[in-house]
Amino acid sequence: MDDKFIAFRSKRHRLKVFPQSIITLVLSLTLCLAVIYVMLNNKINLEKTLMEQIALEKSIKINEVLSKLLYKTQVLSALVIQNDGEIANFEEVAAMIVDDPSILNVLLAPEGIVTNVYPKKGNEALLGYNLLGEGSGNREAILAKETGELVFGGPFDLKQGGQGLVGRLPVLIQSTDGELSFWGLVSVTLKFPEILNGIGLETLEKQGLAYKIWRISPDTGNVQLITSSNVTYNEQTRFVEKSINILNAEWTFCVYPVREWYQRVESWLMIFAGLCISCLFAFVVQNNNKLAYMQVELEEIARTDSLTQIFNRHSFMEFARMQCEKSARSHKICYVVIFDLDHFKNVNDKFGHQTGDEVLKAITKRAKNIIRSYDLLARYGGEEFIIFLTDIEKHEVQTLVGRILQSISNPPIEYNGNSVTITASFGIASVSATSELDAAIGKADKALYRAKDEGRNRIAFYENS
């Protein structure tokens, strides 16, 4: 064969294959880049979901820890009220209150002047100090006196040195003519930043995350940094934040990624691995499913009570408002029913908390079997439950609630060889508008306490008169 002809054919073959290779390469690169983009975006969303979960958990934990210690002021207040303003047995009571290493001191301040502080050692500078005068933290003391409620303040510089958080509670004493008068203040001071040591914030760095807690200072009106991670992070990058409402104060908890995706070796390894299209598809499906699962799981956690698997308090309020608004448009009256298991503490003490949990689950199941499919049942807290009834008459409410009352005590609940018989007290109130829902819950709660006062194991309606 002619050498020139062979060379010509080879040249044409090369020219024919070249554009096909280019098209294949372009299509392959386009597909890889598209899949890599989806995969990295899913990874970012997964990280964001994780950050939201962490922010929610840590915010709740901070609120629980601080609130638990701040409400110790109520013990001091009770001490003062029981003694008609006279200060008695302060040292003994204070020693029992200061049972946490995060508590710096507790004090009494008649008319705002500190007269008793425990422990006295290291806090001598506080004696004689006017909490209602000028000074750090005194704004909260004045607010407590004005509102008559427990007020949270800090962090700020303490008179005895260092920084702390405080809870100021005004004490009101009833005179012989029935009027309440301001006696003074009781206060709990918490060590800062030691109070945050048990929250587990340091573990965020191991997960590649950083945090910052800040507030708007009531003294200056400016942003005040409360605490933050020791690692370097970019505050301008994407982040999630949650509000921490502690009594009157509002803190903001922010979570940041320490490194962006392009700063991570694993991201580039993912891009390299993305050239294998089959593997990339597998990763996309896995990440999409994982993201969807986490989102569903978070929604489920946010809406249901972990023990009884019914609505929790937050989701109950959300759906009850919707039901109430719907009924209000058709001018129908709804009912709020709150019931509390009588002497439930005795069950835990006698049979153990595991049996107590089984009792709560059994009561939940019995109540669900009686209420209608569109009625709302939720665990309101501890051994207290709440029901929202729509499209029902008052006498029907009485009948339905009576059936629940009977089912709770009969038959006894059998678990682990124990037979538990328990009763419940019910409070009922009507509601005709969404704006009245909170008030109706309060009325039902008052009716519940009336049922308890009248001997328990009964039903009480709240009557407006």
MOGIUR-V977573 format. One record per helix or strand of 3 or more residues. SS is the DSSP state (a for helix, b for strand). FROM is the first residue (numbers start at 1). TO is the last residue. Records with the same first field share a line. If there is no record, write none. Layout:
SS->FROM-TO + FROM-TO
//
This chain:
a->3-70 + 73-82 + 90-97 + 124-126 + 138-147 + 194-199 + 201-207 + 261-263 + 265-273 + 277-303 + 313-329 + 344-351 + 353-370 + 394-409 + 434-453
b->103-110 + 113-118 + 151-157 + 163-174 + 180-192 + 209-216 + 223-228 + 239-246 + 249-257 + 334-341 + 376-381 + 384-389 + 413-415 + 418-420 + 424-431 + 459-461
//
